[in-house]
Amino acid sequence: MSQVKRRKPLSESVKASLKKKAEGTRFFYGELAEVYRKGQGAYLGAGSRNVPMGAWAMGRVNSYMRGDKARTADAKIYSKYQKKR
């Protein structure tokens, strides 16, 4: 029997925030949600304990949207959604 990874769903406030960020930009909600999830994982791997996980993950989303270091770290996600633009 295979084990399926089950992730905790994003909260409604996070979903609303990501949808608002995606509105009127060239980014998709699903794309930003993937980056957010990856930010949560990065926090658990080596994040600062002085910053909450949600803030760390949203910071990664903001960096990704600006084209900073997160865009290069999440190049696979960017190229996946580049085909849909």
C-alpha positions as CSV (number, residue, x, y, z in Angstrom):
1,M,0.0,0.0,0.0
2,S,1.5,3.3,-1.0
3,Q,1.5,6.2,1.3
4,V,0.1,9.5,0.0
5,K,1.5,12.7,1.4
6,R,-1.3,14.7,3.0
7,R,-0.7,18.3,3.5
8,K,-2.6,20.5,5.8
9,P,-4.8,22.8,3.7
10,L,-3.9,26.5,3.5
11,S,-5.9,28.7,5.8
12,E,-8.6,30.9,4.2
13,S,-6.7,34.1,5.1
14,V,-3.6,32.8,3.3
15,K,-5.7,31.7,0.3
16,A,-7.3,35.2,0.1
17,S,-3.9,36.9,0.4
18,L,-2.4,34.8,-2.4
19,K,-5.5,35.3,-4.6
20,K,-5.2,39.1,-4.1
21,K,-1.5,39.0,-5.0
22,A,-2.3,37.1,-8.1
23,E,-5.1,39.5,-9.3
24,G,-3.9,41.9,-11.8
25,T,-0.4,40.4,-12.1
26,R,1.2,37.9,-14.4
27,F,1.3,35.3,-11.6
28,F,-1.3,32.6,-11.0
29,Y,-2.8,31.6,-7.7
30,G,-1.6,28.0,-8.0
31,E,1.9,29.2,-8.7
32,L,2.1,31.5,-5.7
33,A,0.6,28.7,-3.5
34,E,3.4,26.3,-4.6
35,V,6.0,28.9,-3.7
36,Y,4.3,29.5,-0.3
37,R,4.4,25.7,0.4
38,K,8.0,25.6,-0.6
39,G,8.6,28.6,1.8
40,Q,7.0,26.6,4.6
41,G,9.4,23.7,3.9
42,A,12.4,26.0,3.8
43,Y,11.4,27.4,7.2
44,L,11.2,24.0,8.7
45,G,14.6,23.1,7.2
46,A,16.6,26.1,8.3
47,G,14.3,29.0,9.1
48,S,14.8,31.7,11.7
49,R,12.9,30.9,14.9
50,N,12.4,34.7,15.4
51,V,10.0,34.8,12.4
52,P,6.7,32.9,12.2
53,M,6.4,30.3,9.5
54,G,3.6,32.2,7.7
55,A,5.7,35.3,7.5
56,W,8.7,33.4,6.2
57,A,6.6,31.7,3.5
58,M,4.9,35.0,2.5
59,G,8.3,36.7,2.3
60,R,9.4,34.0,-0.2
61,V,6.3,34.7,-2.3
62,N,7.0,38.4,-2.3
63,S,10.6,37.8,-3.2
64,Y,9.5,35.5,-6.0
65,M,7.1,38.1,-7.4
66,R,9.9,40.8,-7.3
67,G,12.3,38.5,-9.2
68,D,14.8,38.2,-6.4
69,K,16.7,35.1,-5.1
70,A,13.5,33.1,-4.6
71,R,12.7,33.3,-8.3
72,T,16.0,31.5,-9.0
73,A,15.4,29.0,-6.2
74,D,12.0,28.3,-7.6
75,A,13.0,28.3,-11.2
76,K,11.2,25.0,-11.8
77,I,7.9,26.4,-10.6
78,Y,8.4,29.6,-12.7
79,S,9.2,27.7,-15.9
80,K,6.2,25.4,-15.3
81,Y,3.8,28.4,-15.2
82,Q,5.7,30.3,-17.9
83,K,4.1,28.0,-20.5
84,K,0.7,29.2,-19.4
85,R,1.4,32.9,-19.6
